[in-house]
């Protein structure tokens, strides 16, 4: 019997840091706009830096791989695909993480784990402490797949990240209205 554990989440390295930096920059720019030209003009300028922050979030943080004992969910930008482990033929890394499915399909992931680089030899010819093989993301996915109970009957499910789509549409409508009001 497979024990229920929360899914393991793999994100692109540095995505959260980039999101934080872009959010700080957006707050700074909007604060400067409020001080220099007032809250009305700042409201007309606001959708543009917010669209940039939204884009960084969608591309970096939301694009991830979540795996548990039942399968793996890959989110690329706004598209989500859930694959049960029984449908995965192999997991490999080319330019990005790829799941080869039975039937010949290949599911590539924008975000997700990467292979650890080999550790340098420290003083005395011993390996440095750090990313051990057990911390490698690809190895963790292989372990989760090996621990699962394969059920070939489940289907691959495709879907959309609707909350992020609606947020992007709202920001787009706000930006169009700001252009119309400004002209």
N, CA and C atoms as an extended XYZ file, in Angstrom:
549
Properties=species:S:1:pos:R:3:atomname:S:1:resname:S:1:resid:I:1 pbc="F F F"
N         0.845       -1.185        0.000 N   UNK     1
C         0.000        0.000        0.000 CA  UNK     1
C         0.887        1.244        0.000 C   UNK     1
N         0.508        2.212       -0.780 N   UNK     2
C         1.285        3.442       -0.907 CA  UNK     2
C         0.792        4.436        0.137 C   UNK     2
N         1.712        4.988        0.912 N   UNK     3
C         1.323        5.975        1.914 CA  UNK     3
C         1.147        7.333        1.242 C   UNK     3
N         0.164        8.075        1.700 N   UNK     4
C        -0.122        9.385        1.117 CA  UNK     4
C         0.829       10.426        1.698 C   UNK     4
N         1.680       10.945        0.849 N   UNK     5
C         2.588       12.013        1.230 CA  UNK     5
C         2.292       13.208        0.357 C   UNK     5
N         2.587       14.410        0.833 N   UNK     6
C         2.372       15.560       -0.043 CA  UNK     6
C         3.300       15.462       -1.252 C   UNK     6
N         2.878       16.014       -2.390 N   UNK     7
C         3.718       15.906       -3.582 CA  UNK     7
C         5.033       16.657       -3.418 C   UNK     7
N         6.057       16.135       -4.043 N   UNK     8
C         7.357       16.802       -4.058 CA  UNK     8
C         7.339       17.788       -5.215 C   UNK     8
N         7.695       19.037       -4.959 N   UNK     9
C         7.635       20.095       -5.964 CA  UNK     9
C         9.047       20.433       -6.419 C   UNK     9
N         9.240       20.446       -7.736 N   UNK    10
C        10.514       20.818       -8.340 CA  UNK    10
C        10.281       22.069       -9.178 C   UNK    10
N        11.011       23.140       -8.875 N   UNK    11
C        10.911       24.395       -9.630 CA  UNK    11
C        12.245       24.713      -10.283 C   UNK    11
N        12.187       25.629      -11.238 N   UNK    12
C        13.417       26.091      -11.868 CA  UNK    12
C        14.262       26.823      -10.832 C   UNK    12
N        15.553       26.644      -10.886 N   UNK    13
C        16.457       27.264       -9.937 CA  UNK    13
C        16.421       28.777      -10.096 C   UNK    13
N        16.276       29.481       -9.016 N   UNK    14
C        16.309       30.941       -9.031 CA  UNK    14
C        15.003       31.609       -9.393 C   UNK    14
N        13.947       30.854       -9.669 N   UNK    15
C        12.685       31.446      -10.099 CA  UNK    15
C        12.053       32.298       -9.002 C   UNK    15
N        12.090       31.829       -7.781 N   UNK    16
C        11.483       32.571       -6.676 CA  UNK    16
C        12.272       33.851       -6.400 C   UNK    16
N        13.591       33.776       -6.539 N   UNK    17
C        14.430       34.962       -6.337 CA  UNK    17
C        14.123       35.999       -7.412 C   UNK    17
N        14.012       35.566       -8.666 N   UNK    18
C        13.675       36.487       -9.753 CA  UNK    18
C        12.293       37.098       -9.552 C   UNK    18
N        11.340       36.306       -9.073 N   UNK    19
C        10.010       36.832       -8.791 CA  UNK    19
C        10.073       37.891       -7.694 C   UNK    19
N        10.825       37.623       -6.640 N   UNK    20
C        10.965       38.594       -5.555 CA  UNK    20
C        11.600       39.893       -6.033 C   UNK    20
N        12.650       39.782       -6.839 N   UNK    21
C        13.301       40.992       -7.368 CA  UNK    21
C        12.373       41.789       -8.271 C   UNK    21
N        11.623       41.101       -9.133 N   UNK    22
C        10.705       41.821      -10.021 CA  UNK    22
C         9.551       42.439       -9.233 C   UNK    22
N         9.081       41.792       -8.176 N   UNK    23
C         8.019       42.358       -7.344 CA  UNK    23
C         8.512       43.598       -6.595 C   UNK    23
N         9.735       43.533       -6.071 N   UNK    24
C        10.306       44.701       -5.381 CA  UNK    24
C        10.460       45.869       -6.358 C   UNK    24
N        10.937       45.583       -7.566 N   UNK    25
C        11.089       46.627       -8.577 CA  UNK    25
C         9.735       47.218       -8.955 C   UNK    25
N         8.709       46.390       -9.097 N   UNK    26
C         7.374       46.883       -9.431 CA  UNK    26
C         6.822       47.769       -8.320 C   UNK    26
N         6.998       47.362       -7.069 N   UNK    27
C         6.522       48.177       -5.941 CA  UNK    27
C         7.263       49.515       -5.914 C   UNK    27
N         8.578       49.480       -6.159 N   UNK    28
C         9.356       50.718       -6.188 CA  UNK    28
C         8.861       51.645       -7.297 C   UNK    28
N         8.653       51.112       -8.501 N   UNK    29
C         8.203       51.937       -9.623 CA  UNK    29
C         6.808       52.502       -9.388 C   UNK    29
N         5.920       51.685       -8.840 N   UNK    30
C         4.564       52.182       -8.565 CA  UNK    30
C         4.565       53.194       -7.429 C   UNK    30
N         5.393       52.993       -6.416 N   UNK    31
C         5.515       53.980       -5.338 CA  UNK    31
C         6.056       55.299       -5.851 C   UNK    31
N         7.044       55.237       -6.729 N   UNK    32
C         7.599       56.436       -7.339 CA  UNK    32
C         6.539       57.153       -8.181 C   UNK    32
N         5.722       56.391       -8.912 N   UNK    33
C         4.655       56.993       -9.718 CA  UNK    33
C         3.621       57.686       -8.840 C   UNK    33
N         3.298       57.096       -7.690 N   UNK    34
C         2.333       57.733       -6.778 CA  UNK    34
C         2.901       59.041       -6.247 C   UNK    34
N         4.180       59.037       -5.861 N   UNK    35
C         4.805       60.245       -5.297 CA  UNK    35
C         4.929       61.333       -6.350 C   UNK    35
N         5.343       60.975       -7.555 N   UNK    36
C         5.613       61.980       -8.589 CA  UNK    36
C         4.371       62.476       -9.311 C   UNK    36
N         3.409       61.593       -9.564 N   UNK    37
C         2.280       62.034      -10.389 CA  UNK    37
C         0.912       61.756       -9.785 C   UNK    37
N         0.851       61.163       -8.610 N   UNK    38
C        -0.424       60.953       -7.946 CA  UNK    38
C        -0.978       59.556       -8.173 C   UNK    38
N        -1.970       59.197       -7.366 N   UNK    39
C        -2.512       57.835       -7.424 CA  UNK    39
C        -3.287       57.533       -8.714 C   UNK    39
N        -3.900       58.530       -9.336 N   UNK    40
C        -4.665       58.274      -10.566 CA  UNK    40
C        -3.721       57.875      -11.702 C   UNK    40
N        -2.661       58.638      -11.891 N   UNK    41
C        -1.695       58.280      -12.934 CA  UNK    41
C        -0.974       56.972      -12.597 C   UNK    41
N        -0.732       56.726      -11.327 N   UNK    42
C        -0.107       55.463      -10.926 CA  UNK    42
C        -1.029       54.283      -11.264 C   UNK    42
N        -2.347       54.480      -11.117 N   UNK    43
C        -3.300       53.426      -11.468 CA  UNK    43
C        -3.293       53.158      -12.973 C   UNK    43
N        -3.016       54.197      -13.770 N   UNK    44
C        -2.909       54.001      -15.218 CA  UNK    44
C        -1.602       53.307      -15.613 C   UNK    44
N        -0.560       53.483      -14.809 N   UNK    45
C         0.730       52.851      -15.085 CA  UNK    45
C         0.842       51.445      -14.485 C   UNK    45
N         0.035       51.151      -13.487 N   UNK    46
C         0.167       49.915      -12.703 CA  UNK    46
C         0.086       48.614      -13.501 C   UNK    46
N        -0.775       48.495      -14.524 N   UNK    47
C        -0.867       47.177      -15.161 CA  UNK    47
C         0.425       46.719      -15.834 C   UNK    47
N         1.260       47.645      -16.263 N   UNK    48
C         2.465       47.241      -16.999 CA  UNK    48
C         3.486       46.542      -16.108 C   UNK    48
N         3.891       47.113      -14.982 N   UNK    49
C         4.810       46.330      -14.133 CA  UNK    49
C         4.142       45.095      -13.536 C   UNK    49
N         2.829       45.155      -13.302 N   UNK    50
C         2.137       43.979      -12.775 CA  UNK    50
C         2.083       42.855      -13.812 C   UNK    50
N         1.961       43.209      -15.092 N   UNK    51
C         2.020       42.193      -16.143 CA  UNK    51
C         3.402       41.538      -16.207 C   UNK    51
N         4.446       42.317      -15.966 N   UNK    52
C         5.792       41.749      -15.944 CA  UNK    52
C         5.932       40.769      -14.777 C   UNK    52
N         5.457       41.166      -13.597 N   UNK    53
C         5.522       40.272      -12.432 CA  UNK    53
C         4.697       39.014      -12.697 C   UNK    53
N         3.520       39.166      -13.296 N   UNK    54
C         2.682       38.023      -13.637 CA  UNK    54
C         3.418       37.095      -14.606 C   UNK    54
N         4.072       37.658      -15.620 N   UNK    55
C         4.818       36.851      -16.587 CA  UNK    55
C         5.975       36.093      -15.948 C   UNK    55
N         6.690       36.759      -15.037 N   UNK    56
C         7.785       36.085      -14.330 CA  UNK    56
C         7.232       34.947      -13.483 C   UNK    56
N         6.106       35.176      -12.823 N   UNK    57
C         5.502       34.117      -12.009 CA  UNK    57
C         5.089       32.923      -12.874 C   UNK    57
N         4.398       33.197      -13.973 N   UNK    58
C         3.906       32.115      -14.831 CA  UNK    58
C         5.067       31.324      -15.437 C   UNK    58
N         6.098       32.024      -15.912 N   UNK    59
C         7.212       31.350      -16.569 CA  UNK    59
C         8.140       30.650      -15.578 C   UNK    59
N         8.356       31.269      -14.404 N   UNK    60
C         9.354       30.717      -13.491 CA  UNK    60
C         8.814       29.904      -12.343 C   UNK    60
N         7.838       30.433      -11.644 N   UNK    61
C         7.371       29.773      -10.417 CA  UNK    61
C         6.249       28.776      -10.704 C   UNK    61
N         5.282       29.165      -11.536 N   UNK    62
C         4.158       28.272      -11.810 CA  UNK    62
C         4.567       27.091      -12.683 C   UNK    62
N         5.558       27.268      -13.542 N   UNK    63
C         6.043       26.160      -14.368 CA  UNK    63
C         6.896       25.252      -13.494 C   UNK    63
N         6.327       24.131      -13.126 N   UNK    64
C         7.024       23.239      -12.209 CA  UNK    64
C         6.635       21.796      -12.479 C   UNK    64
N         7.229       20.915      -11.692 N   UNK    65
C         6.923       19.490      -11.736 CA  UNK    65
C         6.559       19.083      -10.317 C   UNK    65
N         5.402       18.436      -10.156 N   UNK    66
C         4.962       17.925       -8.852 CA  UNK    66
C         4.778       16.420       -8.988 C   UNK    66
N         5.435       15.701       -8.115 N   UNK    67
C         5.368       14.243       -8.196 CA  UNK    67
C         5.021       13.655       -6.843 C   UNK    67
N         4.224       12.602       -6.871 N   UNK    68
C         3.915       11.848       -5.662 CA  UNK    68
C         3.854       10.370       -6.041 C   UNK    68
N         3.313        9.560       -5.184 N   UNK    69
C         3.304        8.117       -5.412 CA  UNK    69
C         2.354        7.700       -6.532 C   UNK    69
N         1.405        8.549       -6.908 N   UNK    70
C         0.441        8.180       -7.936 CA  UNK    70
C         0.853        8.611       -9.328 C   UNK    70
N         1.602        9.707       -9.442 N   UNK    71
C         1.986       10.192      -10.754 CA  UNK    71
C         2.713       11.516      -10.671 C   UNK    71
N         2.810       12.177      -11.805 N   UNK    72
C         3.541       13.431      -11.901 CA  UNK    72
C         2.682       14.456      -12.646 C   UNK    72
N         2.691       15.700      -12.131 N   UNK    73
C         1.996       16.794      -12.811 CA  UNK    73
C         3.046       17.769      -13.317 C   UNK    73
N         3.018       18.025      -14.611 N   UNK    74
C         3.942       18.953      -15.241 CA  UNK    74
C         3.148       20.179      -15.658 C   UNK    74
N         3.604       21.354      -15.206 N   UNK    75
C         2.970       22.590      -15.633 CA  UNK    75
C         3.987       23.398      -16.429 C   UNK    75
N         3.653       23.657      -17.691 N   UNK    76
C         4.452       24.490      -18.568 CA  UNK    76
C         3.647       25.749      -18.862 C   UNK    76
N         4.109       26.869      -18.326 N   UNK    77
C         3.406       28.143      -18.421 CA  UNK    77
C         1.992       27.954      -17.874 C   UNK    77
N         0.963       28.005      -18.715 N   UNK    78
C        -0.410       27.913      -18.221 CA  UNK    78
C        -1.040       26.541      -18.466 C   UNK    78
N        -0.300       25.618      -19.061 N   UNK    79
C        -0.812       24.294      -19.405 CA  UNK    79
C        -0.349       23.266      -18.382 C   UNK    79
N        -1.296       22.461      -17.887 N   UNK    80
C        -0.997       21.407      -16.916 CA  UNK    80
C        -1.262       20.043      -17.535 C   UNK    80
N        -0.370       19.100      -17.227 N   UNK    81
C        -0.549       17.719      -17.686 CA  UNK    81
C        -0.253       16.797      -16.513 C   UNK    81
N        -1.203       15.929      -16.202 N   UNK    82
C        -1.009       14.938      -15.148 CA  UNK    82
C        -0.850       13.572      -15.797 C   UNK    82
N         0.224       12.858      -15.384 N   UNK    83
C         0.534       11.550      -15.952 CA  UNK    83
C         0.704       10.562      -14.809 C   UNK    83
N        -0.069        9.460      -14.806 N   UNK    84
C         0.166        8.420      -13.795 CA  UNK    84
C         1.482        7.716      -14.096 C   UNK    84
N         2.134        7.234      -13.051 N   UNK    85
C         3.437        6.577      -13.231 CA  UNK    85
C         3.352        5.385      -14.164 C   UNK    85
N         2.204        4.726      -14.224 N   UNK    86
C         2.050        3.566      -15.099 CA  UNK    86
C         2.148        3.908      -16.579 C   UNK    86
N         1.975        5.170      -16.925 N   UNK    87
C         2.064        5.609      -18.322 CA  UNK    87
C         3.467        6.097      -18.702 C   UNK    87
N         4.357        6.250      -17.709 N   UNK    88
C         5.707        6.777      -17.962 CA  UNK    88
C         6.631        5.624      -18.327 C   UNK    88
N         7.229        5.710      -19.506 N   UNK    89
C         8.186        4.701      -19.952 CA  UNK    89
C         9.569        4.986      -19.390 C   UNK    89
N        10.018        6.249      -19.482 N   UNK    90
C        11.323        6.620      -18.923 CA  UNK    90
C        11.353        8.112      -18.621 C   UNK    90
N        12.258        8.475      -17.731 N   UNK    91
C        12.503        9.860      -17.355 CA  UNK    91
C        13.930       10.180      -17.779 C   UNK    91
N        14.097       11.255      -18.518 N   UNK    92
C        15.445       11.598      -18.978 CA  UNK    92
C        15.634       13.107      -18.955 C   UNK    92
N        16.885       13.501      -19.134 N   UNK    93
C        17.227       14.915      -19.157 CA  UNK    93
C        18.005       15.188      -20.426 C   UNK    93
N        17.436       16.013      -21.293 N   UNK    94
C        18.173       16.500      -22.454 CA  UNK    94
C        18.460       17.970      -22.177 C   UNK    94
N        17.808       18.843      -22.885 N   UNK    95
C        17.932       20.271      -22.581 CA  UNK    95
C        17.064       20.608      -21.378 C   UNK    95
N        16.030       19.817      -21.193 N   UNK    96
C        15.124       19.963      -20.062 CA  UNK    96
C        14.609       18.583      -19.695 C   UNK    96
N        13.904       18.514      -18.592 N   UNK    97
C        13.373       17.242      -18.117 CA  UNK    97
C        12.332       16.724      -19.102 C   UNK    97
N        12.435       15.436      -19.458 N   UNK    98
C        11.495       14.833      -20.390 CA  UNK    98
C        10.945       13.534      -19.818 C   UNK    98
N         9.647       13.350      -19.989 N   UNK    99
C         8.981       12.112      -19.622 CA  UNK    99
C         8.550       11.444      -20.918 C   UNK    99
N         9.125       10.281      -21.222 N   UNK   100
C         8.712        9.509      -22.393 CA  UNK   100
C         7.563        8.610      -21.950 C   UNK   100
N         6.433        8.736      -22.633 N   UNK   101
C         5.244        7.977      -22.270 CA  UNK   101
C         5.116        6.770      -23.196 C   UNK   101
N         4.435        5.736      -22.703 N   UNK   102
C         4.145        4.597      -23.559 CA  UNK   102
C         3.252        5.096      -24.683 C   UNK   102
N         3.552        4.719      -25.894 N   UNK   103
C         2.809        5.204      -27.049 CA  UNK   103
C         3.622        6.213      -27.843 C   UNK   103
N         4.806        6.553      -27.369 N   UNK   104
C         5.688        7.415      -28.132 CA  UNK   104
C         5.631        8.899      -27.825 C   UNK   104
N         4.706        9.344      -27.002 N   UNK   105
C         4.633       10.765      -26.667 CA  UNK   105
C         5.767       11.145      -25.737 C   UNK   105
N         6.226       12.391      -25.870 N   UNK   106
C         7.255       12.923      -24.987 CA  UNK   106
C         6.709       14.195      -24.360 C   UNK   106
N         6.748       14.258      -23.039 N   UNK   107
C         6.293       15.427      -22.289 CA  UNK   107
C         7.520       16.137      -21.738 C   UNK   107
N         7.779       17.340      -22.237 N   UNK   108
C         8.923       18.132      -21.776 CA  UNK   108
C         8.464       19.107      -20.713 C   UNK   108
N         9.367       19.469      -19.821 N   UNK   109
C         9.038       20.355      -18.715 CA  UNK   109
C         9.913       21.601      -18.761 C   UNK   109
N         9.292       22.787      -18.678 N   UNK   110
C        10.046       24.044      -18.624 CA  UNK   110
C        10.745       24.185      -17.284 C   UNK   110
N        10.017       23.955      -16.222 N   UNK   111
C        10.579       24.037      -14.874 CA  UNK   111
C        10.829       22.638      -14.365 C   UNK   111
N        11.554       22.541      -13.299 N   UNK   112
C        11.768       21.220      -12.734 CA  UNK   112
C        13.198       20.981      -12.343 C   UNK   112
N        13.476       19.754      -11.967 N   UNK   113
C        14.814       19.446      -11.462 CA  UNK   113
C        15.850       19.422      -12.570 C   UNK   113
N        17.062       19.546      -12.145 N   UNK   114
C        18.204       19.412      -13.051 CA  UNK   114
C        19.214       18.508      -12.374 C   UNK   114
N        20.038       17.905      -13.172 N   UNK   115
C        21.077       17.056      -12.591 CA  UNK   115
C        22.067       17.919      -11.836 C   UNK   115
N        22.516       17.408      -10.715 N   UNK   116
C        23.536       18.100       -9.945 CA  UNK   116
C        24.860       17.979      -10.676 C   UNK   116
N        25.642       19.018      -10.583 N   UNK   117
C        26.973       18.932      -11.185 CA  UNK   117
C        27.852       18.100      -10.260 C   UNK   117
N        28.848       17.444      -10.817 N   UNK   118
C        29.754       16.673       -9.953 CA  UNK   118
C        30.467       17.609       -8.979 C   UNK   118
N        30.626       17.177       -7.762 N   UNK   119
C        31.270       17.994       -6.732 CA  UNK   119
C        32.770       18.004       -6.946 C   UNK   119
N        33.378       19.131       -6.667 N   UNK   120
C        34.834       19.263       -6.772 CA  UNK   120
C        35.500       18.506       -5.636 C   UNK   120
N        36.725       18.185       -5.869 N   UNK   121
C        37.501       17.561       -4.803 CA  UNK   121
C        38.054       18.658       -3.910 C   UNK   121
N        37.838       18.517       -2.634 N   UNK   122
C        38.322       19.498       -1.668 CA  UNK   122
C        39.767       19.210       -1.289 C   UNK   122
N        40.193       19.836       -0.229 N   UNK   123
C        41.547       19.626        0.267 CA  UNK   123
C        41.693       18.166        0.680 C   UNK   123
N        42.761       17.533        0.278 N   UNK   124
C        42.999       16.142        0.645 CA  UNK   124
C        42.371       15.151       -0.318 C   UNK   124
N        41.796       15.634       -1.425 N   UNK   125
C        41.246       14.734       -2.435 CA  UNK   125
C        39.889       14.147       -2.090 C   UNK   125
N        39.176       14.701       -1.078 N   UNK   126
C        37.856       14.197       -0.720 CA  UNK   126
C        36.795       15.098       -1.328 C   UNK   126
N        35.652       14.502       -1.629 N   UNK   127
C        34.563       15.281       -2.198 CA  UNK   127
C        34.017       16.251       -1.163 C   UNK   127
N        33.621       17.442       -1.666 N   UNK   128
C        33.005       18.435       -0.787 CA  UNK   128
C        31.614       17.964       -0.400 C   UNK   128
N        31.149       18.448        0.743 N   UNK   129
C        29.778       18.151        1.154 CA  UNK   129
C        28.861       19.053        0.343 C   UNK   129
N        27.672       18.614        0.070 N   UNK   130
C        26.752       19.438       -0.717 CA  UNK   130
C        25.733       18.549       -1.384 C   UNK   130
N        25.521       18.756       -2.675 N   UNK   131
C        24.520       17.993       -3.408 CA  UNK   131
C        24.958       16.551       -3.571 C   UNK   131
N        24.440       15.699       -2.736 N   UNK   132
C        24.729       14.271       -2.849 CA  UNK   132
C        23.779       13.669       -3.878 C   UNK   132
N        24.048       12.464       -4.288 N   UNK   133
C        23.211       11.806       -5.294 CA  UNK   133
C        21.768       11.683       -4.818 C   UNK   133
N        21.570       11.474       -3.517 N   UNK   134
C        20.204       11.335       -3.022 CA  UNK   134
C        19.428       12.645       -3.062 C   UNK   134
N        20.103       13.774       -3.209 N   UNK   135
C        19.430       15.059       -3.303 CA  UNK   135
C        19.167       15.454       -4.751 C   UNK   135
N        19.647       14.676       -5.691 N   UNK   136
C        19.475       14.961       -7.103 CA  UNK   136
C        17.998       14.819       -7.465 C   UNK   136
N        17.454       15.818       -8.168 N   UNK   137
C        16.037       15.820       -8.507 CA  UNK   137
C        15.625       14.683       -9.412 C   UNK   137
N        16.450       14.361      -10.386 N   UNK   138
C        16.125       13.260      -11.295 CA  UNK   138
C        16.086       11.944      -10.525 C   UNK   138
N        17.034       11.755       -9.620 N   UNK   139
C        17.051       10.536       -8.807 CA  UNK   139
C        15.807       10.471       -7.924 C   UNK   139
N        15.353       11.612       -7.411 N   UNK   140
C        14.138       11.630       -6.588 CA  UNK   140
C        12.919       11.224       -7.410 C   UNK   140
N        12.839       11.676       -8.659 N   UNK   141
C        11.729       11.270       -9.521 CA  UNK   141
C        11.786        9.771       -9.818 C   UNK   141
N        12.967        9.252      -10.058 N   UNK   142
C        13.111        7.807      -10.288 CA  UNK   142
C        12.693        7.019       -9.051 C   UNK   142
N        13.048        7.515       -7.857 N   UNK   143
C        12.653        6.840       -6.610 CA  UNK   143
C        11.141        6.856       -6.444 C   UNK   143
N        10.504        8.011       -6.684 N   UNK   144
C         9.048        8.088       -6.558 CA  UNK   144
C         8.368        7.130       -7.532 C   UNK   144
N         8.888        7.046       -8.735 N   UNK   145
C         8.314        6.136       -9.729 CA  UNK   145
C         8.500        4.690       -9.302 C   UNK   145
N         9.680        4.360       -8.755 N   UNK   146
C         9.955        2.982       -8.330 CA  UNK   146
C         9.081        2.585       -7.134 C   UNK   146
N         8.750        3.549       -6.262 N   UNK   147
C         7.943        3.258       -5.079 CA  UNK   147
C         6.453        3.202       -5.381 C   UNK   147
N         6.048        3.625       -6.574 N   UNK   148
C         4.626        3.694       -6.889 CA  UNK   148
C         4.079        2.334       -7.263 C   UNK   148
N         2.767        2.252       -7.215 N   UNK   149
C         2.072        1.063       -7.686 CA  UNK   149
C         1.550        1.415       -9.072 C   UNK   149
N         2.173        0.895      -10.132 N   UNK   150
C         1.767        1.292      -11.481 CA  UNK   150
C         0.343        0.853      -11.783 C   UNK   150
N        -0.440        1.789      -12.271 N   UNK   151
C        -1.809        1.526      -12.681 CA  UNK   151
C        -1.945        2.044      -14.107 C   UNK   151
N        -1.852        1.154      -15.065 N   UNK   152
C        -1.857        1.548      -16.468 CA  UNK   152
C        -3.242        2.009      -16.905 C   UNK   152
N        -4.284        1.743      -16.141 N   UNK   153
C        -5.639        2.104      -16.524 CA  UNK   153
C        -5.915        3.595      -16.489 C   UNK   153
N        -5.142        4.363      -15.734 N   UNK   154
C        -5.388        5.787      -15.653 CA  UNK   154
C        -4.935        6.480      -16.932 C   UNK   154
N        -5.635        7.552      -17.257 N   UNK   155
C        -5.332        8.290      -18.485 CA  UNK   155
C        -4.519        9.540      -18.164 C   UNK   155
N        -3.827       10.038      -19.179 N   UNK   156
C        -3.117       11.304      -19.086 CA  UNK   156
C        -4.168       12.411      -19.160 C   UNK   156
N        -4.087       13.380      -18.234 N   UNK   157
C        -5.086       14.443      -18.155 CA  UNK   157
C        -4.420       15.784      -18.453 C   UNK   157
N        -4.982       16.517      -19.420 N   UNK   158
C        -4.487       17.841      -19.784 CA  UNK   158
C        -5.471       18.882      -19.273 C   UNK   158
N        -4.961       20.006      -18.800 N   UNK   159
C        -5.822       21.074      -18.313 CA  UNK   159
C        -5.100       22.411      -18.353 C   UNK   159
N        -5.758       23.418      -17.820 N   UNK   160
C        -5.236       24.780      -17.820 CA  UNK   160
C        -5.183       25.313      -16.407 C   UNK   160
N        -4.297       26.262      -16.169 N   UNK   161
C        -4.203       26.953      -14.880 CA  UNK   161
C        -5.155       28.150      -14.930 C   UNK   161
N        -6.433       27.900      -14.683 N   UNK   162
C        -7.461       28.920      -14.857 CA  UNK   162
C        -7.285       30.133      -13.952 C   UNK   162
N        -6.892       30.001      -12.693 N   UNK   163
C        -6.692       31.219      -11.901 CA  UNK   163
C        -5.651       32.166      -12.505 C   UNK   163
N        -4.564       31.616      -13.047 N   UNK   164
C        -3.537       32.472      -13.658 CA  UNK   164
C        -4.006       33.036      -14.995 C   UNK   164
N        -4.818       32.283      -15.726 N   UNK   165
C        -5.367       32.801      -16.985 CA  UNK   165
C        -6.291       33.978      -16.701 C   UNK   165
N        -7.179       33.828      -15.704 N   UNK   166
C        -8.099       34.922      -15.374 CA  UNK   166
C        -7.347       36.139      -14.845 C   UNK   166
N        -6.290       35.914      -14.080 N   UNK   167
C        -5.478       37.028      -13.578 CA  UNK   167
C        -4.808       37.764      -14.735 C   UNK   167
N        -4.245       37.030      -15.677 N   UNK   168
C        -3.618       37.654      -16.844 CA  UNK   168
C        -4.620       38.410      -17.694 C   UNK   168
N        -5.818       37.842      -17.869 N   UNK   169
C        -6.856       38.542      -18.629 CA  UNK   169
C        -7.297       39.820      -17.923 C   UNK   169
N        -7.432       39.758      -16.602 N   UNK   170
C        -7.813       40.964      -15.852 CA  UNK   170
C        -6.750       42.044      -15.982 C   UNK   170
N        -5.479       41.670      -15.892 N   UNK   171
C        -4.404       42.647      -16.067 CA  UNK   171
C        -4.391       43.197      -17.491 C   UNK   171
N        -4.666       42.348      -18.473 N   UNK   172
C        -4.737       42.806      -19.867 CA  UNK   172
C        -5.861       43.791      -20.094 C   UNK   172
N        -7.038       43.509      -19.529 N   UNK   173
C        -8.175       44.435      -19.648 CA  UNK   173
C        -7.846       45.756      -18.958 C   UNK   173
N        -7.208       45.673      -17.795 N   UNK   174
C        -6.800       46.881      -17.075 CA  UNK   174
C        -5.833       47.703      -17.938 C   UNK   174
N        -4.871       47.041      -18.595 N   UNK   175
C        -3.897       47.735      -19.437 CA  UNK   175
C        -4.580       48.393      -20.636 C   UNK   175
N        -5.526       47.698      -21.272 N   UNK   176
C        -6.244       48.283      -22.406 CA  UNK   176
C        -7.059       49.488      -21.951 C   UNK   176
N        -7.736       49.379      -20.818 N   UNK   177
C        -8.502       50.515      -20.291 CA  UNK   177
C        -7.593       51.681      -19.949 C   UNK   177
N        -6.402       51.412      -19.420 N   UNK   178
C        -5.465       52.485      -19.099 CA  UNK   178
C        -5.028       53.216      -20.358 C   UNK   178
N        -4.797       52.487      -21.436 N   UNK   179
C        -4.420       53.130      -22.708 CA  UNK   179
C        -5.576       53.969      -23.249 C   UNK   179
N        -6.800       53.434      -23.173 N   UNK   180
C        -7.965       54.177      -23.660 CA  UNK   180
C        -8.187       55.439      -22.837 C   UNK   180
N        -8.075       55.343      -21.543 N   UNK   181
C        -8.269       56.514      -20.672 CA  UNK   181
C        -7.173       57.536      -20.882 C   UNK   181
N        -5.936       57.100      -21.073 N   UNK   182
C        -4.814       58.025      -21.223 CA  UNK   182
C        -4.869       58.776      -22.558 C   UNK   182
N        -5.483       58.189      -23.558 N   UNK   183
C        -5.572       58.870      -24.850 CA  UNK   183
C        -6.923       59.447      -24.972 C   UNK   183
